């Protein structure tokens, strides 16, 4: 398959984004093991992890748009929100 420079860069960026999402999923949101005894429970835990990943990505997007990362990390922001609860 031959690709021009523009398409190659686009594919590389998509791959990088996918790898970043899996890294967040593996390291930030999930425990090391599911520790479940049934398939339904495993699917439920994975679904909740998927929803967490969507929320994580949404909050990070808003933080980038509003330039909040210069003042807070994601963990610090969540802690501040927890305090105001």
Helices and strands as residue ranges (DSSP letters): H 5-24, I 25-29, H 39-65, H 74-84
